Amino acid sequence: MRKTIFNSILHITQMIKNIIFDFGGVIHDIRYENVGEAFVRHGVTHLGDFYTKDFQTPEMDLFEKGMLSPAEYREYIRRTTGHNLSDSDIDDIVNAILIDVPRERVELLLKLRQRYKVFLFSNTNQINYDCFTVRLKEQYGFDIFSECFDAAYFSHFMHLRKPAKEGFELILREQHLVPDETLFIDDIAKNLEGARAAGIHGLHLSTGSILDLFNEDMELKQTKKG
């Protein structure tokens, strides 16, 4: 039985030609607690778990689908908090979640493109996007989204967010990918549901780093995937 499972895992590993990466928590280090702490610094102390890894408000969902503009989302924050926060204050709070993209991950992605087709699928919003695209270009001197990926997909442009399978189906269709040859990697388990519903293999990065998933030849290690 164990040999059968091993052979199945090995077969999946060998057949993967395309890898779709999540962004925050997989490539970009983030810290959800920073958002609540930033609210407190700006005098808002009563919101509780406003934004966590496992929960966000329906308004944030709409914002991540591009169905609320930054201006509309800022007004929602002012109404919800009862504080007349400036646009800059709110942007600082929203962007507090963003930490860094370590150089070794960028180097890995560049190497992976020599072996696989590499894509990004991120649930994000316009405020975060405007921040991290500028920061990362200043940090690396080039656009990592065009250099590290064959294509990058962001929920607020797609009007679709994970875990809905439609987002994965859109990527498969636009990029002419075979689902069974495609692997999706995310740090949030429920986001794998949409990938699997679209026929894509899912890998939950619950611990460690994407550097742990590949050997020196950029081959996927025999890690169990769903």
Secondary structure, DSSP 8 states (H G I E B T S, - for coil): -HHHHHHHHHHHHHH--EEEE-SBTTTBEE-THHHHHHHHHTT-----SSB-SS-B-HHHHHHHTTSS-HHHHHHHHHHHH-----HHHHHHHHHTTEEE--HHHHHHHHHHTTTSEEEEEE---HHHHHHHHHHHHHHHSS-HHHHS-SEEEEHHHHT--TT-HHHHHHHHHHHT--GGGEEEEESSGGGHHHHHHTT-EEEE--SS-GGGGB-TTS-B-S----
